[in-house]
Amino acid sequence: MIPQLLLCLGFARAAAPQPTCLSAQFRRAGDYIIGGLFPFGMDTTNLTARSEPTLVTCERLFADGLIWALGMKFAIEEINNSTSLLPGVKLGYDIRDTCLEPVVALQSSLPFLTQNGTTSIGALCDYTDYQPRVTAVIGPHSSDLCLVTAKLFSFFLVPQVSYGASSEKLSDKELFPSFYRTVPSDKNLVEAVVLLLIKFGWNWIATVGSNDEYGRGAQRLFSSTARNHSICIAYEGIIPTDLADPKAKSQLEETIQLINKTGVNIIVLFAFSQPAQALLEHSIRVRLGKKVWIGTEAWVLSDIATSIPNIQSIGTVLGFIMKAGPVRGFQKYVSELLSSIPQRCAPLHGVSARLRSAQVEPAYVAAYSVAHALHRALGCARGGCPGAAVRPWQLLHFMNTTPFEANGQRFRFEQARSTNTGYKLILWHWKNTTLTYLPVGDYEESLNISESKIQFHTADKKEPASECLRECEPGQVRRIKGFHLCCYDCTDCPENTFWSINESSTCTPCPEQQWAPARSTRCSDRSERYLFWDEALAVALLALMATILLLASLAAWLFTKHLETPVVQAAGGRRSLFALFALVLLALSSCLYIGKPSSELCVMQQMVCALCINACFSTLLVKSLEIALETEFPRWAPTFLPWVTQGRAWLLVALCFLTEGLFCCCYLRLGPDSLLRDYKALPAEVLLLCSTESWAAFALLHGYNICVAFVCFLCTFMVATPDDKYNAARGITFAMAIYFTIWIFFVVYFATLNTVLRPVTQICTILMLSLGILGTYYIPKCCIILFKPDLNTVDYFLSSTKERPEDDSR
């Protein structure tokens, strides 16, 4: 039937006996051809049974699509009759059917891209000089189809102007560089719906979208925007678009049941007419009750939805439709066209009923946008237009930058390549069984509503309440309990966040340098945290340090007093005093870790510790080498013993110490410790601590001392001494074993701790090491001096370990 009806509109003399291409009679030659993609029909044959790429036909006429196509046709004929827009240039058109199907839309789009004058599409590397058959394309109407065709046309940079696709995805200039639309995007629509909900205080609602790009995309945008404005979505549902699917009925029934369970009074519906009709029919069948339905132009103006039996029982319907004025002369144009068709085309007389509500202006304006861009690309003047050829891609610059006029209004493509003309808010107003669309508000940058005009279909004619929020106390915010049953709980703002704005749905994080307790309404400055001198732990460590200093000082006094005795000479003589002095400095270095740290202190800490340890270990290294030469290498002893005894031994000590100093310079170069202000370790304070900037520098600094200690351990570990003699090696072995044990525990804790206990770990390591060396090497010798003076003899201390003058070796 559809081919015959279209042939009638094309002024055919007789109806075609067989179906032909649906848009065969919607073509006209011209200097520049404008392609058109319009849904003349709907309800295609079963595409799943299609085994060959044959022509897909539609089964029913879609009156709105036919009217939109006539709007484009009317605009082009009007442009061709103009003496100012494109003088001397005739626009042609090639309008083809999409059947509301992506397969058909793609099939209809391919002829537009054939090389001008041929039926083939050239496969080229560079399409700059390629001249397709059409200069621009108007349509298609739906977002689903545009997402398919826009990628095709964008590859060739052919301007495509849709008169109905509102998906926000199409605003992506990178994916669709040549796509435009003469309707606002879904982002504008969603903002209008949210403002309407806020206006009436409806903050507990359900939202349903059809399972297509328009429904899913608009619902996704709406959900995120609504939640940002403290609107609670009790239920989000998707309804099928393929109503022939056996599962469609059960999905619709489940959607209605879940909406009913929530008890909401407001339902926002983003769907086209057929899915919307199915949902409304099911809501009537199961007696959902009177609700407020907020719809869009996609279904609120559709005869399919308004003709549902007992549709008045669904409640109040508010809908946002695009601001589009009537196109002057169009109704007369269509009326004359309809009156001239033969009697056998009587089914077309149903088109006149849709002329009152069908939005023709977007398709009309789309044609004018291309004409104005072509006018500027050609450089037209009142006298005419130059005859130079214009490629499609050359129109894009003028479409992006230049405003144009159509239907007595001024339009411009915005940043999102759309014309944001705003919306009208209409109410389904019933008088008996007669429906009128009553304007009750409008939206451009703000929403204006005439509340007195709105009569809600409730028992008391008052607006229904739809709230599930309660007032929260200061320091609390609203949190959604769940997804399907969506009331808000009042929850306390957690630590380090605060409640800043009345009715805010989120807690505001405090600035990094501030903090706040739970359920706070403001932030406070953080106090500084480090190891204070007067806290109990620091006092205990200082007491331990004082004990170690006392022991080291007593040992040094005893060694000085008995310097020439065998026990002191066996321990290293004057070098022992140097080692004890280094241990005193090492213990005192603990004070560097107490109190407020600074950048300078952080640099000093590791170096002072490493140098003091090295000063002590260098004396023990000399003694270890002496023991190893006498016990393990007696043949080499006469040659090398002078270098580890008496005056020459100080050269080895100095060399060892200077080497550590060199590593300190490397440490400073590679990355010394620096002051770190840690705002995350403690809830209410800022932790000041020295942070290791370079673990390589740290390992280099302390690794040398580890190597010295390891040499000492190897030189003394296996040394055997008769039972009646003093074992000089045992003290060094035990001292090095304690050093390794303490170092292992230190590295494990030091690398993982990042709290105020980190300096405590370093202090404990230093003090334990100092105490360990004192207890294993020096204190036993002090005990011999004090309590066993009878053992302080040359015979008890092996003659080989006794300090001797340099000339004894001769």
SULHUDA-V766409 format. One record per backbone hydrogen bond with DSSP energy under -1.0 kcal/mol. NH is the residue of the N-H (numbers start at 0). CO is the residue of the C=O. Records with the same first field share a line. If there is no record, write none. Layout:
NH: CO ; CO
This chain:
4: 0
5: 1
6: 2
7: 3
8: 4
9: 5
10: 7
11: 6
23: 20
25: 22
27: 92
30: 89
31: 89
33: 91
34: 135
35: 93
36: 137
37: 95
39: 37
41: 59
44: 56
49: 46
53: 51
58: 41 ; 42
59: 41
61: 39
65: 61
66: 62
67: 63
68: 64
69: 65
70: 66
71: 67
72: 68
73: 69
74: 70
75: 71
76: 72
77: 73
78: 74
79: 75
80: 76
81: 78
88: 85
91: 31
92: 27
93: 33
94: 25
95: 35
97: 37
100: 97
104: 100
105: 101
106: 102
107: 103
108: 104
109: 105
112: 109
114: 119
115: 130
117: 114
132: 113
133: 111
134: 32
136: 158
137: 34
138: 160
145: 141
146: 142
148: 144
149: 145
152: 148
153: 149
154: 150
157: 152
159: 177
160: 136
161: 179
169: 166
170: 167
171: 168
175: 171
178: 175
179: 159
180: 416
181: 161
185: 165
188: 184
189: 185
190: 186
191: 187
192: 188
193: 189
194: 190
195: 191
196: 192
197: 193
198: 194
199: 195
201: 196
202: 465
203: 465
204: 231
205: 265
206: 234
207: 267
208: 236
209: 269
210: 238
211: 209
215: 211
216: 212
217: 213
218: 214
219: 215
220: 216
221: 217
222: 218
223: 219
224: 220
225: 221
226: 222
227: 223
228: 225
229: 226
230: 225
231: 202
233: 204
236: 206
238: 208
242: 240
244: 241
247: 244
250: 246
251: 247
252: 248
253: 249
254: 250
255: 251
256: 252
257: 253
258: 254
259: 255
260: 256
261: 257
262: 258
266: 291
267: 205
268: 293
269: 207
275: 271
276: 272
277: 273
278: 274
279: 275
280: 276
281: 277
282: 278
283: 279
284: 280
285: 281
287: 282
290: 313
291: 264
292: 315
293: 266
294: 317
296: 319
298: 295
299: 295
301: 298
305: 301
306: 302
307: 304
310: 307
312: 309
313: 310
314: 311
315: 290
317: 292
318: 425
319: 294
320: 423
322: 421
323: 321
329: 326
332: 328
333: 329
334: 330
335: 331
336: 332
337: 333
338: 334
344: 341
345: 342
347: 344
348: 345
349: 346
350: 347
353: 350
357: 353
359: 357
363: 359
364: 360
365: 361
366: 362
367: 363
368: 364
369: 365
370: 366
371: 367
372: 368
373: 369
374: 370
375: 371
376: 372
377: 373
379: 374
380: 383
393: 390
394: 391
398: 394
399: 395
400: 396
401: 397
403: 410
405: 408
408: 405
410: 403
413: 417
416: 413
420: 418
422: 442
423: 320
424: 440
425: 318
426: 437
427: 316
428: 435
430: 433
433: 430
435: 428
437: 426
439: 424
440: 424
441: 447
442: 422
443: 445
447: 441
449: 439
450: 448
452: 449
453: 450
457: 455
475: 472
476: 490
478: 488
480: 486
487: 467
488: 478
490: 476
492: 474
495: 515
496: 493
497: 507
498: 519
503: 500
507: 497
509: 495
513: 510
514: 523
518: 492
523: 514
525: 512
526: 683
528: 685
538: 534
539: 535
540: 536
541: 537
542: 538
543: 539
544: 540
545: 541
546: 542
547: 543
548: 544
549: 545
550: 546
551: 547
552: 548
553: 549
554: 550
555: 551
556: 552
557: 553
558: 554
559: 555
560: 556
561: 557
562: 559
564: 561
568: 564
569: 565
570: 566
572: 567
574: 571
575: 572
577: 573
578: 574
579: 575
580: 576
581: 577
582: 578
583: 579
584: 580
585: 581
586: 582
587: 583
588: 584
589: 586
590: 587
591: 588
592: 589
593: 590
594: 530
601: 597
602: 598
603: 599
604: 600
607: 603
608: 604
609: 605
610: 606
611: 607
612: 608
613: 609
614: 610
615: 611
616: 612
617: 613
619: 615
620: 616
621: 617
622: 618
623: 619
624: 620
625: 621
626: 622
627: 623
628: 624
629: 625
630: 626
631: 627
632: 627
639: 635
640: 636
642: 639
643: 640
649: 646
650: 647
652: 648
653: 649
654: 650
655: 651
656: 652
657: 653
658: 654
659: 655
660: 656
661: 657
662: 658
663: 659
664: 660
665: 661
666: 662
667: 663
668: 664
669: 665
670: 666
673: 690
675: 688
677: 686
685: 526
686: 677
687: 528
688: 675
690: 673
697: 693
698: 694
699: 695
700: 696
701: 697
702: 698
705: 701
706: 702
707: 703
708: 704
709: 705
710: 706
711: 707
712: 708
713: 709
714: 710
715: 711
716: 712
724: 721
725: 795
727: 725
732: 728
733: 729
734: 730
735: 731
736: 732
737: 733
738: 734
739: 735
740: 736
741: 737
742: 738
743: 739
744: 740
745: 741
746: 742
747: 743
748: 744
749: 745
750: 746
752: 748
757: 754
760: 756
761: 757
762: 758
763: 759
764: 760
765: 761
766: 762
767: 763
768: 764
769: 765
770: 766
771: 767
772: 768
773: 769
774: 770
775: 771
776: 772
778: 773
781: 777
782: 778
783: 779
784: 780
785: 781
786: 782
787: 783
790: 787
791: 788
792: 790
796: 792
800: 797
807: 804
809: 806
